[in-house]
């Protein structure tokens, strides 16, 4: 899909320089940058949802479960 957009001149020049250095087309550079940006914000959305879920959940282990886990670990001498 073709789109038209406006960006600051200095950002455009930096992108042109980077694209040449990486040996990728302008379209490829912009598509990759946009995909990275979208993925970053998607993961923030997931993190925010998980934070909301775990904010209402008890985070401490039950005492008997914690003891059972400790007993199941091998004894190590440091």
N, C-alpha and C positions, 0 to 999 in steps of 0.2 A: 504494500500500500504506500502510496506517495503522500507526504504531508509537507506543509510549509510552516516554518516557525521562525521566530526571531530570538536571537541570543546576542549577548554582548560581543563586540568585536574581539576583545582580548580572549574570551572563552573560545570563540571560533578559531582564532589563530593557534591557541594552545592545542585544540583538537586536531587541527590540520597537521601540526608538527608531530603530535603523538601518532596519528594515523600513518604518516610517512615513516616514522621510526619503526613502527610495528609492521609496516608493510600491509596494511589493511585499507580497504576502501572507506570513504567517508560514511557510506550507508552502513557498512559492517561495524564501524566504530560506534556510531550513534545507536544502532540496534543493540549492540553488546552492552553499552553503557546504560541504556534504558532498561534492558533485561535485568542487569545487576541492581539497579535502583528499585525496580519493582519487587524483586526477590528479597531485598533487604527490608523493605517495608512490609512485605507479607510475613516475614519471620517475626517482625516486631508485633504484628497483629496476633500471631499465635502465642508469642511470649506474654502479651497482655492478657489474653484469654486464660492461659495457664496460671498466671499470677492471680487472676480473679478467682479461679477455682480453688487454688491452694491457700488463698487468704482466709477462706472459711473453713478449711480443714485443719484438724489437729496435726501438728508436725512431729510431736514426740511419740516415740515408740512406747507401747505398753511395757511396763516393768518386767513382766514375766517373759515377754517376747525378747526384750533386750538381753535378759539373763541367758535365755536359751541360745541366742545368737553368740554371745560371748563364750558359752561352754562349747559351742561347735567349732570354734577357731582353734587351730593347733597352737600349742605353747611354743613360743619363740624366745630365744635368748638373744638380746641385742648386744 
